[in-house]
Amino acid sequence: MNAAVRFRTAGVLLILVVAAGVNVLRLAIGGDQGFSEVPIGVPATMGALMVYEGLTLWWLWRRDAGRRLPGLWMYANAGIECLTPTVLGCTIAVSDAVTLEQAALGPASHLYGLFIVLSVLHVRLAVCVFAGAVSAAGLGLMVVVGAGEGSFLPRSLEVFSAVLVLGTGAAAGLVAVRMRHYLHSAVEEAEARRHAERDLRAAAVIQQSLMPREPAEIEGFEIVGWNRPADETGGDYFDWVPLDDGRLAVCIADVTGHGLGPAMITCFCRAYARSALRVERRIAAAVDRLNGELNQDLSPGRFVTFATVVLTPGRGRVVSISAGHGPLLVYRRDGGGVERFDADTLPLGVHVGGDGVEPVVHHLAEGDAFVLITDGFFEWANAAGEQFGTDRLRRSLGRHGERSGVTLIRALLDDVEAFAGGTAQPDDLTAVVIRRRSGGERFTE
């Protein structure tokens, strides 16, 4: 509200400055005769009003925007402004150039409408009506007093002019009521948006804190993961789950959609997956258990693609199972080839009960890399609508496969972003690199 009043006062001051400039120019063109025709009270009154508006604007800018303006000041402000045309009319009439009635219905009376219209920015019905009443009273007073000097207009028309000014104030009040309503709605909406953004930031911090911050530690492997949501929160996650027998389960998941809803699903999916993998010794049984838990919680139309790879310390034999998540890619250091493995079963939350799917066994030689990746990479499209695709992703992995985990993910991302050509990231991005290595071996940076 204070901002509207500041804007209003600045507008009044600007109009007065422009009007003064135009009149000075007009009088300058008329020379000495033009200046001699202007009563001294006119520039004195306008100058005093300009000083008042300037001081008011200075006070409003220095005032804390959060503090309410005094109601009495608003009425006083409207009264001072709306009395100005009356003072000008009387000043002109005193000069004997015109009658008081003529002054009342001359150029000075146009200021009544101007100040009434600007009173709308006080966004108070009563202030607008008060401005109209003060203006009508001033105009009516000049007309009534001036009538004794020889009226040149029908009395009914003179009364109508005053009533019309009063009606203008009432109309301005109705506009002010609607403006106040819209301003309150805008403030409430902005406040709600601010709270929502704060909650989203908090949710993003919580979600990111649930994903591993450091590479996994297991003999014979380098394991790194990376995630970047499309919004502040996302529907992807990755995790490593140490098992009681010393093995390590590496997981990646993608919930349909992205945003706060999918982010909440990733949180309880992570909890269910950790529990299932630690309770069930067989990886297929763990995925079935996870599917059963999610089926009870997911709403219709929601599902989760999920893949997990179980590693044994110091051994190149790893097992994987993918529930709708694919492709899984394996880079072979010997020859630089890339193998692709598609999903083994349907996504989680789509069907009820196990389907007897067994995990896939992979043998990783030293230097081979198992890459788990979400569809945000290969479904990112350029300006022409062409997606990066899994074929380009495999070729990119073949070119950069010798790199260490972190720089490999960075290289894959660079290739995708270069292909996209600046289009907005459409989906969450998550990648995990599992590299088998020999003791102390380092890979290309």
C-alpha positions, 0 to 999 in steps of 0.5 A: 500500500505504501508503494502505491501512495509513494507512486501517487505522490511522485505522479502528482509532483511530476504533473505539477512540475510539467504544468509549471513548465508549460505555463512558464513557457506560455508566459515567456512567449507572451512577454511582460504583458503575459506575466502581468496578467497572472495574479501573484497568488497563482504561482505562490499557491502552485509553488507551495503545493509543489513544495508540500508534495516534494516534502511528502515524497521525501517523508514517504521514501524515508519511512519504513515500507512495512509501517502503515500510513496514518489514516489521519494523514491520508485525509489531510493529504487529500483535503490539502490537494482538493482545496488547492483548486478552490484557493486558485479560483479565489486568487484569480477572482480577487484579481478582478480579471474574472468573477468568482463563478467564472473562476470556479468553472474555469481551468482551475476546476479541472484540478478537482478531477485530477486530484480525485482520480489520483486519490484512488492510489490511497486505496481507501474508499473513505479517502476517495469519498472525502476528496470528492466531498471537499472538492464539491464543497469548494466548487459549490462555495465558489458558485454560490458566492459568485452567483451574487456577482451576476450569474451567467449559467443556470443555477441547476447546471451549477449545482449539477457540477458540484454533484458531479464532482461528488459522484466522481469521488464516490466512483473513485472510491469504488475503484479504490476498493477493487484495487485494494482487493487486488493488492491484498490478493497480490501480496497474499499470492507473493507470500504464498509463492515465497513460502512455497519456494522456501519449502522447495529449497528445504525439500531440495536440501533434504533430498540431496542430503539423502544421496551419498556425498562421497564415493563408495568404498569397496575393494577393487572398485571405483564408484561415483555418482552424480545428480542434477534435478530439472527443478529444485527437487527431482524424481531421481536418486542414487544410493549405495547400500552396504550389506551384512555379508560385505557386499555392496548394492549400488542403486539408481531410480527414476520416479515418473515426473520431476518436482516435489511429488516425485522427490517425496517418492524417492525418499520412501523408495530409498528407505524401502530399497535399503530395507529390502536389500538388507533383509533379502539375500537374493537380489530378485527377492529384494526387488520383489519386496520393494515392488510390493511396498511401492504398490501400496503407496504409489497413486495410479499412473505413478511408477518407478524405474529401478536398477541395482548392481551388487558387488563383491569385494575384490571380485569382477563378478557382479550381478544386476537387475533392472525394473524398467530402467535402461539401458545399463551400459558396460564399457569394455576397456579391452577394445573400447566397446560398449555393451547394452543391457535393457530392463529385465522386468517392468517398472516398480508399481506397475504390477503386483507380485514377482514374475520370477526374473533372475538377475544378470551376471556380468564379469568386469575385467580390470578397467571395465566400467558399469554405467547406470544412467537415467533417461534425462541424458538420452532424452534431452532434445535439441532445438529441432526436437531430436533427442540425444538418444542411446546410440550417441550415448554409447558412442560418447561412452566409448570415446571417454571410457578411459576416464575416471568416474567423475570426469567420465560423467562430466564428459558424457554431460558435456556431449549431451549439452553440446548436442542440445545446443542450449535448450533447457534441461527437460528432466532430472539427470543422474549417473553412476559409474562403477569401475573395476580396478586393480590396486593403486590403478589410476585412470585418465583424467 
